[in-house]
Amino acid sequence: MRDIAEDPEGRGLIVDVRDSKVAPRTVEVPFGSRAHLCPVRAWRRRKAELGEDVDPDSSPTGPCTTDGRPSCSAGSTP
């Protein structure tokens, strides 16, 4: 969540990709053409579930799938 921000012009998301110390970059993520596959809408749902100031790495459900659902619940085995 800390590396993702809404585009101020409403075009989607701005993601800070930290793949290198010497060459950091930002990537624009646009809205998807299908609502159920849209990464922006999935991120917004996940953000709403967690709240504004919560670190997703410390959430009880852990990482989520591309449609915003938790990939697995805490304590379960994949």
PDB file with one MODEL, atoms N, CA, C and O in Angstrom:
MODEL        1
ATOM      1  N   MET A   1       0.815  -1.194   0.000  1.00  0.00           N
ATOM      2  CA  MET A   1       0.000   0.000   0.000  1.00  0.00           C
ATOM      3  C   MET A   1       0.859   1.258   0.000  1.00  0.00           C
ATOM      4  O   MET A   1       0.482   2.270  -0.590  1.00  0.00           O
ATOM      5  N   ARG A   2       2.003   1.198   0.654  1.00  0.00           N
ATOM      6  CA  ARG A   2       2.822   2.407   0.752  1.00  0.00           C
ATOM      7  C   ARG A   2       3.490   2.765  -0.573  1.00  0.00           C
ATOM      8  O   ARG A   2       3.934   3.899  -0.750  1.00  0.00           O
ATOM      9  N   ASP A   3       3.568   1.822  -1.500  1.00  0.00           N
ATOM     10  CA  ASP A   3       4.203   2.086  -2.791  1.00  0.00           C
ATOM     11  C   ASP A   3       3.183   2.303  -3.909  1.00  0.00           C
ATOM     12  O   ASP A   3       3.549   2.382  -5.082  1.00  0.00           O
ATOM     13  N   ILE A   4       1.905   2.399  -3.541  1.00  0.00           N
ATOM     14  CA  ILE A   4       0.837   2.573  -4.525  1.00  0.00           C
ATOM     15  C   ILE A   4       0.037   3.807  -4.164  1.00  0.00           C
ATOM     16  O   ILE A   4      -0.323   4.003  -3.003  1.00  0.00           O
ATOM     17  N   ALA A   5      -0.246   4.646  -5.163  1.00  0.00           N
ATOM     18  CA  ALA A   5      -1.039   5.854  -4.947  1.00  0.00           C
ATOM     19  C   ALA A   5      -2.012   6.036  -6.104  1.00  0.00           C
ATOM     20  O   ALA A   5      -1.763   5.582  -7.221  1.00  0.00           O
ATOM     21  N   GLU A   6      -3.113   6.703  -5.820  1.00  0.00           N
ATOM     22  CA  GLU A   6      -4.074   7.047  -6.869  1.00  0.00           C
ATOM     23  C   GLU A   6      -3.465   8.129  -7.758  1.00  0.00           C
ATOM     24  O   GLU A   6      -2.803   9.042  -7.266  1.00  0.00           O
ATOM     25  N   ASP A   7      -3.685   8.027  -9.041  1.00  0.00           N
ATOM     26  CA  ASP A   7      -3.266   9.077  -9.965  1.00  0.00           C
ATOM     27  C   ASP A   7      -4.091  10.323  -9.658  1.00  0.00           C
ATOM     28  O   ASP A   7      -5.318  10.241  -9.612  1.00  0.00           O
ATOM     29  N   PRO A   8      -3.453  11.474  -9.446  1.00  0.00           N
ATOM     30  CA  PRO A   8      -4.213  12.683  -9.114  1.00  0.00           C
ATOM     31  C   PRO A   8      -5.186  13.117 -10.211  1.00  0.00           C
ATOM     32  O   PRO A   8      -6.135  13.854  -9.947  1.00  0.00           O
ATOM     33  N   GLU A   9      -4.950  12.661 -11.430  1.00  0.00           N
ATOM     34  CA  GLU A   9      -5.837  13.022 -12.534  1.00  0.00           C
ATOM     35  C   GLU A   9      -6.909  11.962 -12.782  1.00  0.00           C
ATOM     36  O   GLU A   9      -7.674  12.061 -13.742  1.00  0.00           O
ATOM     37  N   GLY A  10      -6.964  10.936 -11.907  1.00  0.00           N
ATOM     38  CA  GLY A  10      -8.016   9.927 -11.992  1.00  0.00           C
ATOM     39  C   GLY A  10      -7.851   8.901 -13.089  1.00  0.00           C
ATOM     40  O   GLY A  10      -8.835   8.297 -13.515  1.00  0.00           O
ATOM     41  N   ARG A  11      -6.625   8.685 -13.562  1.00  0.00           N
ATOM     42  CA  ARG A  11      -6.402   7.739 -14.658  1.00  0.00           C
ATOM     43  C   ARG A  11      -6.079   6.328 -14.189  1.00  0.00           C
ATOM     44  O   ARG A  11      -5.952   5.421 -15.011  1.00  0.00           O
ATOM     45  N   GLY A  12      -5.943   6.128 -12.875  1.00  0.00           N
ATOM     46  CA  GLY A  12      -5.608   4.805 -12.361  1.00  0.00           C
ATOM     47  C   GLY A  12      -4.713   4.905 -11.150  1.00  0.00           C
ATOM     48  O   GLY A  12      -4.971   5.691 -10.238  1.00  0.00           O
ATOM     49  N   LEU A  13      -3.646   4.098 -11.140  1.00  0.00           N
ATOM     50  CA  LEU A  13      -2.717   4.054 -10.020  1.00  0.00           C
ATOM     51  C   LEU A  13      -1.312   4.424 -10.480  1.00  0.00           C
ATOM     52  O   LEU A  13      -0.965   4.263 -11.651  1.00  0.00           O
ATOM     53  N   ILE A  14      -0.515   4.919  -9.549  1.00  0.00           N
ATOM     54  CA  ILE A  14       0.909   5.140  -9.762  1.00  0.00           C
ATOM     55  C   ILE A  14       1.621   4.204  -8.788  1.00  0.00           C
ATOM     56  O   ILE A  14       1.428   4.302  -7.576  1.00  0.00           O
ATOM     57  N   VAL A  15       2.440   3.301  -9.315  1.00  0.00           N
ATOM     58  CA  VAL A  15       3.108   2.298  -8.496  1.00  0.00           C
ATOM     59  C   VAL A  15       4.606   2.545  -8.518  1.00  0.00           C
ATOM     60  O   VAL A  15       5.210   2.682  -9.582  1.00  0.00           O
ATOM     61  N   ASP A  16       5.199   2.600  -7.331  1.00  0.00           N
ATOM     62  CA  ASP A  16       6.645   2.747  -7.192  1.00  0.00           C
ATOM     63  C   ASP A  16       7.241   1.349  -7.210  1.00  0.00           C
ATOM     64  O   ASP A  16       7.065   0.588  -6.258  1.00  0.00           O
ATOM     65  N   VAL A  17       7.948   1.000  -8.287  1.00  0.00           N
ATOM     66  CA  VAL A  17       8.541  -0.328  -8.445  1.00  0.00           C
ATOM     67  C   VAL A  17       9.992  -0.248  -7.982  1.00  0.00           C
ATOM     68  O   VAL A  17      10.810   0.448  -8.584  1.00  0.00           O
ATOM     69  N   ARG A  18      10.296  -0.960  -6.916  1.00  0.00           N
ATOM     70  CA  ARG A  18      11.641  -0.919  -6.343  1.00  0.00           C
ATOM     71  C   ARG A  18      12.420  -2.157  -6.786  1.00  0.00           C
ATOM     72  O   ARG A  18      12.618  -3.094  -6.013  1.00  0.00           O
ATOM     73  N   ASP A  19      12.849  -2.140  -8.025  1.00  0.00           N
ATOM     74  CA  ASP A  19      13.615  -3.276  -8.531  1.00  0.00           C
ATOM     75  C   ASP A  19      15.106  -3.014  -8.495  1.00  0.00           C
ATOM     76  O   ASP A  19      15.902  -3.918  -8.746  1.00  0.00           O
ATOM     77  N   SER A  20      15.497  -1.772  -8.181  1.00  0.00           N
ATOM     78  CA  SER A  20      16.901  -1.429  -8.148  1.00  0.00           C
ATOM     79  C   SER A  20      17.098  -0.162  -7.322  1.00  0.00           C
ATOM     80  O   SER A  20      16.260   0.738  -7.357  1.00  0.00           O
ATOM     81  N   LYS A  21      18.196  -0.090  -6.583  1.00  0.00           N
ATOM     82  CA  LYS A  21      18.497   1.123  -5.814  1.00  0.00           C
ATOM     83  C   LYS A  21      18.915   2.268  -6.722  1.00  0.00           C
ATOM     84  O   LYS A  21      18.614   3.430  -6.449  1.00  0.00           O
ATOM     85  N   VAL A  22      19.606   1.935  -7.799  1.00  0.00           N
ATOM     86  CA  VAL A  22      20.134   2.980  -8.672  1.00  0.00           C
ATOM     87  C   VAL A  22      19.183   3.390  -9.783  1.00  0.00           C
ATOM     88  O   VAL A  22      19.373   4.439 -10.399  1.00  0.00           O
ATOM     89  N   ALA A  23      18.172   2.591 -10.049  1.00  0.00           N
ATOM     90  CA  ALA A  23      17.240   2.919 -11.126  1.00  0.00           C
ATOM     91  C   ALA A  23      15.792   2.681 -10.698  1.00  0.00           C
ATOM     92  O   ALA A  23      15.094   1.879 -11.319  1.00  0.00           O
ATOM     93  N   PRO A  24      15.322   3.375  -9.632  1.00  0.00           N
ATOM     94  CA  PRO A  24      13.925   3.198  -9.253  1.00  0.00           C
ATOM     95  C   PRO A  24      13.012   3.742 -10.349  1.00  0.00           C
ATOM     96  O   PRO A  24      13.408   4.620 -11.115  1.00  0.00           O
ATOM     97  N   ARG A  25      11.809   3.224 -10.418  1.00  0.00           N
ATOM     98  CA  ARG A  25      10.896   3.703 -11.450  1.00  0.00           C
ATOM     99  C   ARG A  25       9.463   3.671 -10.947  1.00  0.00           C
ATOM    100  O   ARG A  25       9.137   2.960  -9.996  1.00  0.00           O
ATOM    101  N   THR A  26       8.625   4.444 -11.593  1.00  0.00           N
ATOM    102  CA  THR A  26       7.197   4.416 -11.303  1.00  0.00           C
ATOM    103  C   THR A  26       6.474   3.933 -12.551  1.00  0.00           C
ATOM    104  O   THR A  26       6.895   4.183 -13.680  1.00  0.00           O
ATOM    105  N   VAL A  27       5.378   3.237 -12.309  1.00  0.00           N
ATOM    106  CA  VAL A  27       4.599   2.661 -13.399  1.00  0.00           C
ATOM    107  C   VAL A  27       3.154   3.106 -13.245  1.00  0.00           C
ATOM    108  O   VAL A  27       2.602   3.079 -12.145  1.00  0.00           O
ATOM    109  N   GLU A  28       2.549   3.512 -14.344  1.00  0.00           N
ATOM    110  CA  GLU A  28       1.132   3.865 -14.332  1.00  0.00           C
ATOM    111  C   GLU A  28       0.317   2.604 -14.605  1.00  0.00           C
ATOM    112  O   GLU A  28       0.596   1.869 -15.552  1.00  0.00           O
ATOM    113  N   VAL A  29      -0.686   2.363 -13.774  1.00  0.00           N
ATOM    114  CA  VAL A  29      -1.576   1.216 -13.945  1.00  0.00           C
ATOM    115  C   VAL A  29      -2.961   1.762 -14.280  1.00  0.00           C
ATOM    116  O   VAL A  29      -3.604   2.364 -13.420  1.00  0.00           O
ATOM    117  N   PRO A  30      -3.430   1.569 -15.500  1.00  0.00           N
ATOM    118  CA  PRO A  30      -4.743   2.101 -15.889  1.00  0.00           C
ATOM    119  C   PRO A  30      -5.883   1.205 -15.407  1.00  0.00           C
ATOM    120  O   PRO A  30      -5.665   0.077 -14.964  1.00  0.00           O
ATOM    121  N   PHE A  31      -7.082   1.724 -15.503  1.00  0.00           N
ATOM    122  CA  PHE A  31      -8.276   0.935 -15.209  1.00  0.00           C
ATOM    123  C   PHE A  31      -8.392  -0.186 -16.228  1.00  0.00           C
ATOM    124  O   PHE A  31      -8.027  -0.009 -17.391  1.00  0.00           O
ATOM    125  N   GLY A  32      -8.893  -1.333 -15.805  1.00  0.00           N
ATOM    126  CA  GLY A  32      -9.118  -2.459 -16.700  1.00  0.00           C
ATOM    127  C   GLY A  32     -10.406  -2.278 -17.479  1.00  0.00           C
ATOM    128  O   GLY A  32     -11.300  -1.546 -17.055  1.00  0.00           O
ATOM    129  N   SER A  33     -10.498  -2.943 -18.611  1.00  0.00           N
ATOM    130  CA  SER A  33     -11.698  -2.830 -19.442  1.00  0.00           C
ATOM    131  C   SER A  33     -12.878  -3.608 -18.850  1.00  0.00           C
ATOM    132  O   SER A  33     -14.031  -3.327 -19.176  1.00  0.00           O
ATOM    133  N   ARG A  34     -12.594  -4.577 -17.989  1.00  0.00           N
ATOM    134  CA  ARG A  34     -13.643  -5.365 -17.334  1.00  0.00           C
ATOM    135  C   ARG A  34     -13.543  -5.132 -15.829  1.00  0.00           C
ATOM    136  O   ARG A  34     -12.474  -5.281 -15.235  1.00  0.00           O
ATOM    137  N   ALA A  35     -14.665  -4.768 -15.226  1.00  0.00           N
ATOM    138  CA  ALA A  35     -14.670  -4.402 -13.807  1.00  0.00           C
ATOM    139  C   ALA A  35     -14.141  -5.524 -12.913  1.00  0.00           C
ATOM    140  O   ALA A  35     -13.427  -5.251 -11.948  1.00  0.00           O
ATOM    141  N   HIS A  36     -14.472  -6.760 -13.210  1.00  0.00           N
ATOM    142  CA  HIS A  36     -14.050  -7.863 -12.339  1.00  0.00           C
ATOM    143  C   HIS A  36     -12.570  -8.221 -12.497  1.00  0.00           C
ATOM    144  O   HIS A  36     -12.036  -8.981 -11.690  1.00  0.00           O
ATOM    145  N   LEU A  37     -11.906  -7.692 -13.514  1.00  0.00           N
ATOM    146  CA  LEU A  37     -10.475  -7.939 -13.722  1.00  0.00           C
ATOM    147  C   LEU A  37      -9.618  -6.690 -13.520  1.00  0.00           C
ATOM    148  O   LEU A  37      -8.400  -6.742 -13.690  1.00  0.00           O
ATOM    149  N   CYS A  38     -10.234  -5.588 -13.164  1.00  0.00           N
ATOM    150  CA  CYS A  38      -9.547  -4.309 -13.078  1.00  0.00           C
ATOM    151  C   CYS A  38      -8.622  -4.246 -11.861  1.00  0.00           C
ATOM    152  O   CYS A  38      -9.084  -4.418 -10.734  1.00  0.00           O
ATOM    153  N   PRO A  39      -7.322  -4.004 -12.069  1.00  0.00           N
ATOM    154  CA  PRO A  39      -6.398  -3.925 -10.939  1.00  0.00           C
ATOM    155  C   PRO A  39      -6.658  -2.707 -10.049  1.00  0.00           C
ATOM    156  O   PRO A  39      -6.424  -2.770  -8.842  1.00  0.00           O
ATOM    157  N   VAL A  40      -7.128  -1.625 -10.612  1.00  0.00           N
ATOM    158  CA  VAL A  40      -7.394  -0.418  -9.833  1.00  0.00           C
ATOM    159  C   VAL A  40      -8.575  -0.666  -8.885  1.00  0.00           C
ATOM    160  O   VAL A  40      -8.507  -0.321  -7.706  1.00  0.00           O
ATOM    161  N   ARG A  41      -9.632  -1.250  -9.392  1.00  0.00           N
ATOM    162  CA  ARG A  41     -10.799  -1.537  -8.555  1.00  0.00           C
ATOM    163  C   ARG A  41     -10.461  -2.572  -7.480  1.00  0.00           C
ATOM    164  O   ARG A  41     -10.930  -2.458  -6.348  1.00  0.00           O
ATOM    165  N   ALA A  42      -9.657  -3.574  -7.821  1.00  0.00           N
ATOM    166  CA  ALA A  42      -9.242  -4.578  -6.841  1.00  0.00           C
ATOM    167  C   ALA A  42      -8.410  -3.941  -5.747  1.00  0.00           C
ATOM    168  O   ALA A  42      -8.593  -4.268  -4.574  1.00  0.00           O
ATOM    169  N   TRP A  43      -7.502  -3.042  -6.093  1.00  0.00           N
ATOM    170  CA  TRP A  43      -6.685  -2.343  -5.108  1.00  0.00           C
ATOM    171  C   TRP A  43      -7.562  -1.478  -4.199  1.00  0.00           C
ATOM    172  O   TRP A  43      -7.351  -1.438  -2.987  1.00  0.00           O
ATOM    173  N   ARG A  44      -8.529  -0.798  -4.772  1.00  0.00           N
ATOM    174  CA  ARG A  44      -9.435   0.040  -3.972  1.00  0.00           C
ATOM    175  C   ARG A  44     -10.246  -0.805  -2.990  1.00  0.00           C
ATOM    176  O   ARG A  44     -10.436  -0.409  -1.840  1.00  0.00           O
ATOM    177  N   ARG A  45     -10.729  -1.978  -3.445  1.00  0.00           N
ATOM    178  CA  ARG A  45     -11.471  -2.862  -2.545  1.00  0.00           C
ATOM    179  C   ARG A  45     -10.592  -3.322  -1.388  1.00  0.00           C
ATOM    180  O   ARG A  45     -11.007  -3.294  -0.229  1.00  0.00           O
ATOM    181  N   ARG A  46      -9.395  -3.739  -1.711  1.00  0.00           N
ATOM    182  CA  ARG A  46      -8.460  -4.217  -0.680  1.00  0.00           C
ATOM    183  C   ARG A  46      -8.114  -3.102   0.296  1.00  0.00           C
ATOM    184  O   ARG A  46      -8.055  -3.329   1.505  1.00  0.00           O
ATOM    185  N   LYS A  47      -7.889  -1.914  -0.215  1.00  0.00           N
ATOM    186  CA  LYS A  47      -7.571  -0.765   0.631  1.00  0.00           C
ATOM    187  C   LYS A  47      -8.740  -0.453   1.561  1.00  0.00           C
ATOM    188  O   LYS A  47      -8.535  -0.146   2.736  1.00  0.00           O
ATOM    189  N   ALA A  48      -9.952  -0.528   1.045  1.00  0.00           N
ATOM    190  CA  ALA A  48     -11.137  -0.271   1.865  1.00  0.00           C
ATOM    191  C   ALA A  48     -11.290  -1.334   2.955  1.00  0.00           C
ATOM    192  O   ALA A  48     -11.696  -1.019   4.074  1.00  0.00           O
ATOM    193  N   GLU A  49     -10.968  -2.581   2.636  1.00  0.00           N
ATOM    194  CA  GLU A  49     -11.051  -3.652   3.624  1.00  0.00           C
ATOM    195  C   GLU A  49     -10.048  -3.461   4.755  1.00  0.00           C
ATOM    196  O   GLU A  49     -10.364  -3.699   5.921  1.00  0.00           O
ATOM    197  N   LEU A  50      -8.840  -3.031   4.406  1.00  0.00           N
ATOM    198  CA  LEU A  50      -7.774  -2.895   5.391  1.00  0.00           C
ATOM    199  C   LEU A  50      -7.840  -1.584   6.161  1.00  0.00           C
ATOM    200  O   LEU A  50      -7.350  -1.510   7.288  1.00  0.00           O
ATOM    201  N   GLY A  51      -8.427  -0.566   5.585  1.00  0.00           N
ATOM    202  CA  GLY A  51      -8.426   0.750   6.211  1.00  0.00           C
ATOM    203  C   GLY A  51      -7.293   1.585   5.647  1.00  0.00           C
ATOM    204  O   GLY A  51      -6.481   1.085   4.869  1.00  0.00           O
ATOM    205  N   GLU A  52      -7.232   2.817   6.020  1.00  0.00           N
ATOM    206  CA  GLU A  52      -6.271   3.749   5.431  1.00  0.00           C
ATOM    207  C   GLU A  52      -4.829   3.523   5.873  1.00  0.00           C
ATOM    208  O   GLU A  52      -3.919   3.599   5.048  1.00  0.00           O
ATOM    209  N   ASP A  53      -4.602   3.246   7.159  1.00  0.00           N
ATOM    210  CA  ASP A  53      -3.240   3.241   7.684  1.00  0.00           C
ATOM    211  C   ASP A  53      -2.698   1.857   8.019  1.00  0.00           C
ATOM    212  O   ASP A  53      -1.773   1.735   8.822  1.00  0.00           O
ATOM    213  N   VAL A  54      -3.256   0.822   7.420  1.00  0.00           N
ATOM    214  CA  VAL A  54      -2.833  -0.528   7.740  1.00  0.00           C
ATOM    215  C   VAL A  54      -1.818  -1.019   6.724  1.00  0.00           C
ATOM    216  O   VAL A  54      -1.979  -0.817   5.521  1.00  0.00           O
ATOM    217  N   ASP A  55      -0.767  -1.669   7.223  1.00  0.00           N
ATOM    218  CA  ASP A  55       0.252  -2.259   6.365  1.00  0.00           C
ATOM    219  C   ASP A  55      -0.256  -3.624   5.891  1.00  0.00           C
ATOM    220  O   ASP A  55      -0.534  -4.483   6.728  1.00  0.00           O
ATOM    221  N   PRO A  56      -0.389  -3.856   4.572  1.00  0.00           N
ATOM    222  CA  PRO A  56      -0.936  -5.125   4.095  1.00  0.00           C
ATOM    223  C   PRO A  56      -0.082  -6.327   4.444  1.00  0.00           C
ATOM    224  O   PRO A  56      -0.591  -7.446   4.506  1.00  0.00           O
ATOM    225  N   ASP A  57       1.216  -6.117   4.677  1.00  0.00           N
ATOM    226  CA  ASP A  57       2.081  -7.226   5.046  1.00  0.00           C
ATOM    227  C   ASP A  57       1.771  -7.746   6.438  1.00  0.00           C
ATOM    228  O   ASP A  57       2.126  -8.876   6.773  1.00  0.00           O
ATOM    229  N   SER A  58       1.109  -6.928   7.253  1.00  0.00           N
ATOM    230  CA  SER A  58       0.792  -7.359   8.608  1.00  0.00           C
ATOM    231  C   SER A  58      -0.678  -7.741   8.766  1.00  0.00           C
ATOM    232  O   SER A  58      -1.123  -8.024   9.879  1.00  0.00           O
ATOM    233  N   SER A  59      -1.433  -7.753   7.675  1.00  0.00           N
ATOM    234  CA  SER A  59      -2.850  -8.098   7.769  1.00  0.00           C
ATOM    235  C   SER A  59      -3.017  -9.586   8.049  1.00  0.00           C
ATOM    236  O   SER A  59      -2.158 -10.378   7.663  1.00  0.00           O
ATOM    237  N   PRO A  60      -4.097  -9.985   8.709  1.00  0.00           N
ATOM    238  CA  PRO A  60      -4.280 -11.401   9.028  1.00  0.00           C
ATOM    239  C   PRO A  60      -4.495 -12.279   7.808  1.00  0.00           C
ATOM    240  O   PRO A  60      -4.261 -13.486   7.871  1.00  0.00           O
ATOM    241  N   THR A  61      -4.937 -11.695   6.694  1.00  0.00           N
ATOM    242  CA  THR A  61      -5.190 -12.502   5.508  1.00  0.00           C
ATOM    243  C   THR A  61      -4.001 -12.554   4.566  1.00  0.00           C
ATOM    244  O   THR A  61      -3.970 -13.398   3.670  1.00  0.00           O
ATOM    245  N   GLY A  62      -3.018 -11.673   4.741  1.00  0.00           N
ATOM    246  CA  GLY A  62      -1.837 -11.685   3.896  1.00  0.00           C
ATOM    247  C   GLY A  62      -2.121 -11.139   2.509  1.00  0.00           C
ATOM    248  O   GLY A  62      -3.001 -10.294   2.347  1.00  0.00           O
ATOM    249  N   PRO A  63      -1.385 -11.610   1.495  1.00  0.00           N
ATOM    250  CA  PRO A  63      -1.530 -11.090   0.142  1.00  0.00           C
ATOM    251  C   PRO A  63      -2.878 -11.449  -0.473  1.00  0.00           C
ATOM    252  O   PRO A  63      -3.570 -12.350   0.003  1.00  0.00           O
ATOM    253  N   CYS A  64      -3.244 -10.732  -1.541  1.00  0.00           N
ATOM    254  CA  CYS A  64      -4.533 -10.998  -2.168  1.00  0.00           C
ATOM    255  C   CYS A  64      -4.349 -11.395  -3.629  1.00  0.00           C
ATOM    256  O   CYS A  64      -3.280 -11.212  -4.212  1.00  0.00           O
ATOM    257  N   THR A  65      -5.406 -11.937  -4.198  1.00  0.00           N
ATOM    258  CA  THR A  65      -5.402 -12.333  -5.594  1.00  0.00           C
ATOM    259  C   THR A  65      -5.631 -11.105  -6.471  1.00  0.00           C
ATOM    260  O   THR A  65      -5.808 -10.006  -5.945  1.00  0.00           O
ATOM    261  N   THR A  66      -5.630 -11.262  -7.775  1.00  0.00           N
ATOM    262  CA  THR A  66      -5.799 -10.126  -8.680  1.00  0.00           C
ATOM    263  C   THR A  66      -7.169  -9.496  -8.607  1.00  0.00           C
ATOM    264  O   THR A  66      -7.336  -8.353  -9.033  1.00  0.00           O
ATOM    265  N   ASP A  67      -8.159 -10.202  -8.082  1.00  0.00           N
ATOM    266  CA  ASP A  67      -9.489  -9.608  -7.968  1.00  0.00           C
ATOM    267  C   ASP A  67      -9.759  -9.061  -6.568  1.00  0.00           C
ATOM    268  O   ASP A  67     -10.899  -8.733  -6.240  1.00  0.00           O
ATOM    269  N   GLY A  68      -8.706  -8.961  -5.735  1.00  0.00           N
ATOM    270  CA  GLY A  68      -8.835  -8.328  -4.436  1.00  0.00           C
ATOM    271  C   GLY A  68      -9.177  -9.260  -3.299  1.00  0.00           C
ATOM    272  O   GLY A  68      -9.199  -8.829  -2.146  1.00  0.00           O
ATOM    273  N   ARG A  69      -9.448 -10.543  -3.585  1.00  0.00           N
ATOM    274  CA  ARG A  69      -9.767 -11.492  -2.521  1.00  0.00           C
ATOM    275  C   ARG A  69      -8.477 -12.007  -1.897  1.00  0.00           C
ATOM    276  O   ARG A  69      -7.456 -12.103  -2.578  1.00  0.00           O
ATOM    277  N   PRO A  70      -8.511 -12.342  -0.601  1.00  0.00           N
ATOM    278  CA  PRO A  70      -7.313 -12.930   0.014  1.00  0.00           C
ATOM    279  C   PRO A  70      -6.945 -14.233  -0.678  1.00  0.00           C
ATOM    280  O   PRO A  70      -7.819 -15.016  -1.049  1.00  0.00           O
ATOM    281  N   SER A  71      -5.648 -14.461  -0.851  1.00  0.00           N
ATOM    282  CA  SER A  71      -5.211 -15.682  -1.513  1.00  0.00           C
ATOM    283  C   SER A  71      -5.401 -16.897  -0.626  1.00  0.00           C
ATOM    284  O   SER A  71      -5.685 -17.988  -1.120  1.00  0.00           O
ATOM    285  N   CYS A  72      -5.246 -16.720   0.683  1.00  0.00           N
ATOM    286  CA  CYS A  72      -5.550 -17.773   1.637  1.00  0.00           C
ATOM    287  C   CYS A  72      -5.719 -17.108   2.998  1.00  0.00           C
ATOM    288  O   CYS A  72      -5.208 -16.013   3.232  1.00  0.00           O
ATOM    289  N   SER A  73      -6.428 -17.766   3.878  1.00  0.00           N
ATOM    290  CA  SER A  73      -6.649 -17.174   5.201  1.00  0.00           C
ATOM    291  C   SER A  73      -5.495 -17.493   6.126  1.00  0.00           C
ATOM    292  O   SER A  73      -4.746 -18.442   5.893  1.00  0.00           O
ATOM    293  N   ALA A  74      -5.352 -16.705   7.170  1.00  0.00           N
ATOM    294  CA  ALA A  74      -4.270 -16.902   8.119  1.00  0.00           C
ATOM    295  C   ALA A  74      -4.403 -18.278   8.775  1.00  0.00           C
ATOM    296  O   ALA A  74      -5.493 -18.693   9.170  1.00  0.00           O
ATOM    297  N   GLY A  75      -3.292 -18.957   8.879  1.00  0.00           N
ATOM    298  CA  GLY A  75      -3.299 -20.248   9.534  1.00  0.00           C
ATOM    299  C   GLY A  75      -3.674 -21.425   8.647  1.00  0.00           C
ATOM    300  O   GLY A  75      -3.541 -22.574   9.068  1.00  0.00           O
ATOM    301  N   SER A  76      -4.131 -21.173   7.454  1.00  0.00           N
ATOM    302  CA  SER A  76      -4.491 -22.282   6.571  1.00  0.00           C
ATOM    303  C   SER A  76      -3.292 -22.651   5.725  1.00  0.00           C
ATOM    304  O   SER A  76      -2.388 -21.838   5.531  1.00  0.00           O
ATOM    305  N   THR A  77      -3.281 -23.846   5.232  1.00  0.00           N
ATOM    306  CA  THR A  77      -2.212 -24.276   4.362  1.00  0.00           C
ATOM    307  C   THR A  77      -2.669 -24.250   2.927  1.00  0.00           C
ATOM    308  O   THR A  77      -3.800 -24.635   2.629  1.00  0.00           O
ATOM    309  N   PRO A  78      -1.806 -23.799   2.024  1.00  0.00           N
ATOM    310  CA  PRO A  78      -2.200 -23.723   0.613  1.00  0.00           C
ATOM    311  C   PRO A  78      -2.359 -25.068  -0.028  1.00  0.00           C
ATOM    312  O   PRO A  78      -2.688 -25.153  -1.212  1.00  0.00           O
TER     313      PRO A  78
ENDMDL
END
